[in-house]
Amino acid sequence: MKTAVFGATGRTDLPLVERALDRDHEVVAHTRSLELLPGRDRLSVVEGDAYTGSGVAGAVSGVDAVVSLLGQGSDSPDDLLTVAGDRILSAMEEAGVDGLVGAGVRETSETTTIPGRAMGALLRVVARDLLEDATEHVQRVKASDLRWTVVRAPRLTAGDPQGAYRVENDDYVRAPQKVGPA
């Protein structure tokens, strides 16, 4: 399988890229920071900026699916996920790529633990714009004609894989409070 990965140098994406390569998948990494991407001899790299659209069409051309785990950084625009997501969705449509896996946020209707609710309330106070951006992005993905999967992971860790993953279609499940890489 040939997969484009957006934000390929992030702490979530790097392990994903490494595991895909270890499983003999072809990876096209779209990144703004070439120097942060190890093992470039084993993958195709497209330098660009998903927010501006630079390199997006080239990254999705000829792939079977797209993974976007773009995340907000301290210097990111408040609408990063929505704008970059729209550019990625548009390029996918033009290239005839219809499979997307992306990160999402917990929805207000989802049940969670007391610490999870407290963290959600805190984030709504200190990072309202970022949460609104993430929520809008997921709504646009859901409204698309793509085959999509939104992964709503709890706190990600850098340790060894642990525990079992649960998958539900069109439903919300109570997730563990942290997840190691798969």
N, C-alpha and C positions, 0 to 999 in steps of 0.2 A: 504494500500500500504506500502511496506517495502522499505525504501530508505537509501542508504549510502550517507553520507555527508562528504566530504573532506574539511579540514580546519575548522572543526566544532566550533572552539573557536574564530573565527574572529568576528569583529563587524558586519559584514553582516550575517554571518552564525548563530550566536547565536540566533538572532530573528527568522530566518528561522527554526531552530531546535525547538524552543519553539512553534512556530505556528503549525508546523507539529505534534508535540506531543499533542497540544491542540485540534487538529482535529482528534485525535486517529490514526494517522499514526505510524507505527513502524519505528524507526530511528536507524541506525547504524552510530555512530559518529567516524570518524577516526581523531585522533589528536595526536600531539606531546606533548601536555600540559594537562594532565588529571586534574590538579588542577584548570584549568581555565574553566572547563566544569561543570556548575551547573546542578542539577537535574539528576545526573547519575543513580539514581534508576529508572528512567522512560525510559531509553534507553539502547541500547547495545553500548559498547565502545570498540574500537580497538585502542590500542596505537601503533603508528608507525610514519613513515616519508615517505610521498609520493615521495619525491625527490629520496630517496634511494630505494624505493619500499617496505620498511618494513611495514608489516601489510596490504598492499593494497589488495592482493588476499583474505585475510580473511574478509576484510570490504565489498567486493562486492559479496562474496559467498552468494547465496540465496536471494539477493535483487531483486526488480522489476526495480529499476532505480537508477541512481547516480546523485548527485548534487555536482559539484566542483566549489567552489568559492574561490579557493586558491588565495592568493594575495602576492605580493612582500612586504617584510619588509626590514628594513635597513640592516639586516644581511643575507638576502637571496641571493643565487647565481643568477647571471644574467639570467640563463636559467631555472629557477625554473618551470615556467608554461609549457614549452615545455617538459622537462625531466619528471616531475611529471605527466603531461598529457599523455605522451606516456605510462608510467607505468600503469596508470589508464585505458586507452583504451585497453591495452594488457590484463590486468586482467579481464576487462569486456568481452572481446572476449572469453577468456578461460572459463569464468563462464556462458556464454550465456546470458549476460545482454546487452540489446541493446538500452536502453533509457538514454540519458545524457542531463542534463541541466548545463550550465556553463556560466561563465562571459566572456565577450569579450570586445574588444576595437572598437572605431569608425573607420571605414575604410575611406581611403582618398577620395573615390568617394562620400561619404555621404555629403549631404548639412547640414550645421549647422549655428548657429548664429555667429555674429562677436566675442563675448566673447569666444564662443566655439572654433573658429578657432585660436584665440590668445592663448588660453590655450593649444591647440594641438601643435602649433608652439613652445611654451615654453617647453612643455614636450619633443618634438623631440630634443631640444637642451640639456636639463638637464638630461633626462632619456631615451636617444635613445635606449640603450641596453634593458631596461625593456619593452619599446614599441615594439621593434623587437621581443622579446620573446613572448609577448602577441599575436602579430599578427601571428607569426609562429604557436603558439599553436592552434589558431582558424582555421588556414588553415588546420592543421592536423585533427582536429575534423571534418571539412567540408569534407575532403577527405575520412573519415572513412565510413564504411557501417552502422553506427549507426543511430538510430532515434535521432536527437539532436536538442536542442534549445540553441542558444547563446543569452544571455541577455546583452544588451549593455546599461547599466544604466548610467544616468548622475550622478551628485554629489548626493550621498546617505546621508540622514539625519537620525537622531535618534528620530524624532518626530512622532506624530500620522500619520496614513495614510491620504493622501490628494490627491485630483484630480483623474483623470481617467487614466488608463493604456491603451495604444494602442498596438495592436498586428498586425504584418504583416508577411506574409509568403514570403520568398525569395525577400524581398524588404526592403528598409530602410525608416524609418519614422523620421520626425523631432520630437525629444523628448523634454519634459520639461527640464529645467535646473537643477532641483533637484527632488528627489523622496523620500518620507517617506516610512517606512516599510509597506508591504502589509498585 
